[in-house]
């Protein structure tokens, strides 16, 4: 009996001991897992439970034009916050602070009397307000530096640069497209919490400051952008139009030097504008290009050798029936050469050239010129335009598309396609960003011109360019685009707009345009001006061509491109065929602002203290060719004010930012 009891006792002792060992091993393993394996994760979890992280606005990198003039910058501003538990007398503090914060005393007192020990009072305040709040010397009222986006040129290039939200993430334009590049890393503050999760005293000041993002340098030139916006605004206002677009680019490289949309908007206060006013219509809106399309029709027909420059076409006295529709010319023409079809913008002549080329080849060349597909420019929101599949074309479609109806394109597509004619036949990819740099100026990425494809031969491009020169000579539809001292190649365009209600062509709504390149013999600039729904005249040669002329003349002067001496336009290079049946309406073509190289010369103006805009206005008014150096206000000039400028004098002004 005693043996049985002894054995039972030993078994129980061993069992209990085994259980103790088992639970000890389990407990030790769990402790090892929690304290060693999961240590870092649990530490972070614990910190989150007794710490609160307050994010700070990250600093964005700057956006510059091609001359390093700032277009968008981030400025440090004070943000004011409160630690209510460190405020001795909340009602008194609220009474003193409320007037400065434009709040009622009751509102501020309620804000400070909550359970939180961290409360934003006002973010990104002015230095003056910071000074006034600090002068109150209230314990528990603190400041931290945050970044605010600022656009120093207000409306200038607003549709290209875009804008940011409060976050501040990019919402439009370059700010959106390169948001990941420009946006820096977020900084933060840390507050402590008690066991019940309530905020207590601050652990410290800024734990991590926001780091700045990378900088973006654009191909835009601030001065050319200003000229484009100024002349576009003048053209829209004088024609009482709904709006307009202007675009300036280098035909050889595809660099966009200016991209303007009117009406303008100020990205510093974008929230005050309707959403439609924020669109960059140069890439988001497509329209029927009208007669500007005849350039590409003739280029394709010449390249395919279905026509030659000297061929003539019977323009049927202004009325031509095809596919059950009547095509009209205004005024009426008889027989025209290919060059004259372009010069006088004959729809009937274009329709007959299109008939020779055929729909398959025309469609192929239009696609090769970039129509119907996105250009790939580094901006968000670009549309592809519209070209109906050639299998769905009827006889009348071939005719109407030949003179730019029944097809839609963006302003950028049109400028890129004309640039292909200007540069000898190669379609370049348009681009806006030149390089990306870090805050130390080190180049992280450099962008260079990209050729998309060759469309026409250099020989064909040269022939078309000389034909386009005829448009701006006496009797052509684009005489108002002629620039004194330079050969100008261009084309006018007038197109009916589609009525959204009737889904047919509007009776009275038009888009009027002029596109061209200058100098025609050595193109430096391709310039496009589009006027939307002009009231004074529907014709591109009347409302858009003068704006082209002004932008071209001032931009060439700014770029120090010298005019040809001793001749206005070299007419002998323009392909023309005399035809007595063509009505010619000669008009005075005297250009303004020319420089008299004889006599005593022009007197140098006093530019000191003037802004670059003021200098450009004087340059335009007096016909001066002045080299601009730097940015800001003029601090130095040569020759001195009042001195006569000789024909070989080097004229320049140097600008520096205001102190």
C-alpha positions, 0 to 999 in steps of 0.5 A: 500500500505504501509502495503504491502511494509512493509511486503515485506521489513520484508520478505527480511530482514528475508530472508537475515538474514536467509541466513547469519545464514545459511552460518555462520553455514556452514562456522563454521562447515567447519572451525571446520572440517578443524581445529579440525577434519582434523588438523593432516592430513593437518599439515602433508600435509602442511609440505610436501609442504614446507619440503623435506625429504631425506632418509638415509641408514638404519643400518643392524644388524650383522651376526655372526658364532656360535662362535660370529665371525662377518661374516657381519657387518654394518659400519658407513661412512660419506656421503657428501652433499651440500647446494648450496645456502650456498656456497659463490662461486660455481665455486671456490668450484667446482674447489677445490672439483672436484679432490677429488670427481673424477669429472670434474669441469664443472660437479660439477659446473652444479650439484651445480648450479641447483634449489635444495638446497640439493645435494648428492655429494658422499655417504659412502666415506672413512675416508681419503676422509672425512678428505681431504674434511673437510680440504677445509673448504667450507661453505655449504658442509656437512656430515651425517653418513650412514651405509655401509654393509661390509663382513670382511672375503671377499669370506668366506661363501659368497654363504650362507651369500649373499649380499645387494644392495645399498638400502640396502635390502638383495638380496641373502642368509641369507641377503635376507631370514632374510631381515625384521629381519636384516634391521633397520629403515630408518633415514632422513634429512629435507630441507625447501622449499619456496612458489614456491617449491624451496629448501632453507636453511636446517631446521637442521641436522639429524632429525632421525638417522637410527636405527640398525636391529637385529643380526643373529647368524648362525650355521656355524663355520668360521674355518670349513667353511674355511677348507671346502672351502680350500680343495674343492678349492684344489680338484677342481683345482687339478682335473681341474674341472668346480666347486664343492660343500662341505657341513659339518653338525651335523648328530644328530641335522641338524646344518650346520657347513659349506656350500661351493661352488666353485668358490667363490665370494666376496660379497663386490663386487658382481656386478663384478661376473656373476649371475651364480657365485652367486648361492648357488649350494648346494641348487639351483642345483640338480644332479643325485647322482649316486652310493651314492644312494645305501646307501638308497636302501640297508637301505630300503631293510634291513628295509623291510627285503627283504634282510639280510646282508649275502645275496649274489647276482650274478653280472653276470660277469659285464653285465646284461640285464633288460628292453631292456638295458644292465647294466655294472659293472666296474670291473666285479664281480661274486657273491657279498654279500650285504656289498660287493655290497656297498663296490665295488659299483656294479650297477648290485647288486644294480639293483637286490636288487631294484628288490626285494624291488619293486618300490612302497617301494623304492619310499616310502623310497626315499620320506621318506629320503627327496628326491623330497621335499624341506628340509625347510632350512632357505635359499632362492632358494632351489629346491626340486630335482626330482623323477618321480611318481612311476606310470610312472616307467618302469622295467629299471627305478627301476634298474637305480634309484636303483643306482642313475640314473634317479633321481635328488637331491641337495647336502643338501638333500643328506647330510641330508639323510646320516645324518639320517643313521648316527644318528640312522634313524631319518631325521632331518631338516637342519638349518643355523640360531641358534638365533636372538638377538637385539643390546643389546644381548637379545635373541629374538628367539632361534632355535633348532633341529627339527626331520622331521620323523623316516625313518629306525630303529636304528638297520638297521641304525647300519648295514648300517653304518658298511657296509659303513665302508667297502667302506673306507677299503682296496679294497673299492672304498673309500679308499682315504677317510680313516682318520688315527685313526678314523672309517669312513663310506662313499660312493663314487658316479659317475654320468653322466650329461645330455647333454642339447643339445642332452637331453641324457647322456653326453659322457664325463661329470660327477659329482664325489662325496663322502659322509660319516660320522665320527667317524662311531661309534659316528658320529660328522660330516657328510661331502659331497664333489662333484666335477663337471666335473673333467678332471683327473678322473671321479671317486668320490673315486679318486677326491672327497674322498681325500678332504673328508679326509682332511676336516674330519681330520682337522675338528675333530682335531679342534673340539678336537675329539680324535682318537682311540688309537692303531688302524687305523680302527677297521676292525672287525666291518665291515660286509664283506663276503670273495669272491675269485671272487672279484678282490682286488687292495690293495694300500698303505694307509699310512696317513699323519700328524700323531702324534708320541706319543712315544719318546720325543713328538712334539715340540710346534710351535710359534703361536704368532701373527699368524692368525687363518688360519695360525694356522690351516695350522700348525696344519694340517702340524704337526698333532697338536691337538690345541684348538682355543679360540677367534678370530683374531690373537694369543696373548697367547699359551700353552705350550710355543713355543719350549716345547715338547708336552706330550700325556696328555698335554692340548694344546691351543692358545687364539686369540684376534682381532687386535688393 
